[in-house]
Amino acid sequence: MYSLIGLGNPGEKYENTRHNAGVIVLSGVQEGEHLPKLIKSAKFGGLLSEGVIAGVEVRLLFPDTYMNQSGHAAKKMLEDNDMTYLIAVYDDIDIPLGTIKVSYGKNSGGHKGLESIIEVLGSKDFIRLRVGIGPLNAEGEAVRPNGEKLDKYVLGRFTTRELEAVKAAIPQASLAIRSILTEGHEVAMNKFN
């Protein structure tokens, strides 16, 4: 069984913020793949759905912890600590808004949710589905804000246009997840990178 975790911050205060792009996209995948309705799970510490995508059993979790505590939720999801079946879905400031990329075994890149997972699980060897939130320059390339501007940007709410761009990436995210599940992350990385 693959475990997919949507990284974000819980509560209305953080709804539709750029840092919750992973939650927004994974929620869209859940709906598009017709997975069961989310239920509150005390065991896993968040909202949970279990079902099948492309013939493969999956578990989706939206933790009720803050981003910087994501590792504890990820650990609860893993059976026998087999990290090769963990897919973290999260926002990435270093790729253009609305872009989907698959990666594996990279460092956190300063992302607090990934830092928490790597620290708690003691390894960086898991699959990532990266959702681009990077603001674009005139050439359409992602431009990373620095210092205080970075925190303000990622915790800020999407504009209507930005949110539409992220939601438009949901079908691509579904295809990437299907590729991971049926062909493996190495193939998916070649297709979605």
N, C-alpha and C positions, 0 to 999 in steps of 0.2 A: 504494500500500500504506500502510495506517495502522500506526503504531508505538505500541504501548501499553507504558508502563513502570510497573511496580509499585514505588512508593517505600517503602523500609524499610531496616532494618539486617540484615545477614546473620548467621547462626549461631544455635545453640540458645539462647544467652544472651538474644536478643531475640525469640525465637519467642513468638507470641501477646501481644506488647506492643502497647499502643495506637498507638504510632508505626508499627507494621507493619500497620495496618488496610488500607492500600492493597494490600499483598501478599496479605493474607488474602482480600480481595474479588476481586482479579484472578485469584487461584488458583481461586476458586470459579467465576468466569466461564469460565475455561479448561476446567474440568471440565464445567460445565453446557452449554457450547457444543461439547463433544466435540472440542476441539482436540488435536493430537498431543502426546504425552508430552514433557515438558521435557528438553532436552539441554544439556549443558555447552558453552558457546560461548566459545572464547578470543577470537575476532574481536570479539564484542560485550561480553565481560566479564561473563558471568552465565549464568543458565539461560534458555533460549530455546525458544519454540514458534512455529511458523509454520503458518497455516491459513486458514480462511475462516469469517467470521461474516456472516450475512445476504447472502451472495453477494459479499462484499468481502474481499480478501486482507488479512490482518493479521499482525503480528509482535508477540509478547508477550515482554518481557524482565523478568527479576528480577535486577537487578545484584548482583554479588558485592562491591560497594563499600559503604561506609557512606553513610547518608542525606546527609551534607553533601558527598559527592562525586558525587551523582546526575547532575550536568551532564555529566560525562565519558561516562557510559554513554548518556545521551540523545543526545549528539553522534555517538557511534558508530552509533546506530540510524538516524539520519536520512540518507536518500539525497539528495544535492544540497542539503543543509541546508534542505529544505522543511519548515518548522516547522508549517505548517497541518495536517499529517497526524500530529502528535505528540499523544498523549493521556497525560497524567500522572495516575496513580491514586494518591491519597494521603489520609492522615488529616487531618481538619480539626477543630481544637479549638473553633472558633467556630460549629459547627452541631451540633444535638442528636445524641446517640448513635444510630447506625443509620440516619441520614438520608443520602440520596444527592442531590447537586446537581451540575449541569454549569455550568461557567463558562469564560470565555475572556479572555485578555489582562489579567488582574488582577495586582496586585503580589503579593509572596510572603506577606504577612501575617505575616512572621517565621518562616515554615516554612523550615528549613535546606535541605531537598531542593529546594524551588522556588527558593530563593535561588541554589543551585548551578547549576540549569538556566538560569535567567535570566542569570547571570553568564557561564557558558561559551558559551551560544548568543548572547548579546548582545541578547536580546529577550525580552519577556514574552508575545509573541503565539503562544500555543499553547493547546490545549484541556486543561481540568482536569476530572477526575471526582473530586469531593470526597466523602470518607466521614466522616460525623460521628462524633466521639468525645467530644463535649462532655458533661461531667456535667450532669445536669438538676436544676433547682430544683423546688420543690413545684408550680409552674405548668407544668412540662414544658419549660422553656426552657433552652438551653445556658448554663452559667455558666463563664466562663474562669478557671481558676486563675492566680495571679500569681507572678512571681519564681521562687524555688526550687521552689515547689509545682507550677509548670507543668512544669518538667523532670522532676520526680519522677513526676508524673501521666502524661505522655506516654510515658515510658520504663518505667512500671509495667505489669505483666501485667493483661490483662482479667480481671475476675471471670467466673465461669461465665455469669451472666445477661448481662453486657455482651457477651461473645463470641457468645452466642446472638443478641443483637440485631444485631450486625454481620453475622453469617452470614445472618440473615433478610433482610438488605438485598441479598444477592447477586442474586436474581431482578430486583430493581429496577435494579441496576447493569447487568445484561445488557440490559434494555430500553433504558436510557440509551445504552449503547454502540451497540446496534442503531440507535437513532434518530440518533446522531451519524454513523454509517457510511452510512445510507441517506437521511437527510433534511438532514444538515448540523448543525453545532454551534449555529447560531442557533435552529433549530426545537427541538433538544434542550434548549437553555437555557430556552425557554419551557415545555417540558413538565416539566423536572426542575430546578426552582428554587424 
